[in-house]
Amino acid sequence: MPVRLIVSIAANPGKGNELAAVYRGRCADVMKEPGCLQFEVFQSVVDPDRLTLLELWADQAALDVHAGVNLTRAPLPPGLRAPGGVREDYIYTPKQ
């Protein structure tokens, strides 16, 4: 069953454009992973220091593999991302 993740991310003040650029590069890499159906970052037009990451995985197993791959990724450049953030996981049921 597909799994949807919605991740809210805050950039440090004035760093939203830089953080969004870093995430766009990561998005391109993650989209190559097996079972990744969507991995896109969106930047708020109201507050450019607020980002939302939308992920869609074919199933929990694909998401679990991705979590393991994430442990091998280089960390984000320092000073871009503010502490915290919120991740929400949903079972994805498309309309038939």
Protein Blocks (a to p, Z undefined) as FASTA:
>chain_A
ZZdddddddddehilmmmmmmmmmmmmmmmmpghiabdcddddfklmmbccdddddfblk
lmmmmmmmmmmpccddehkacgedddddddddddZZ
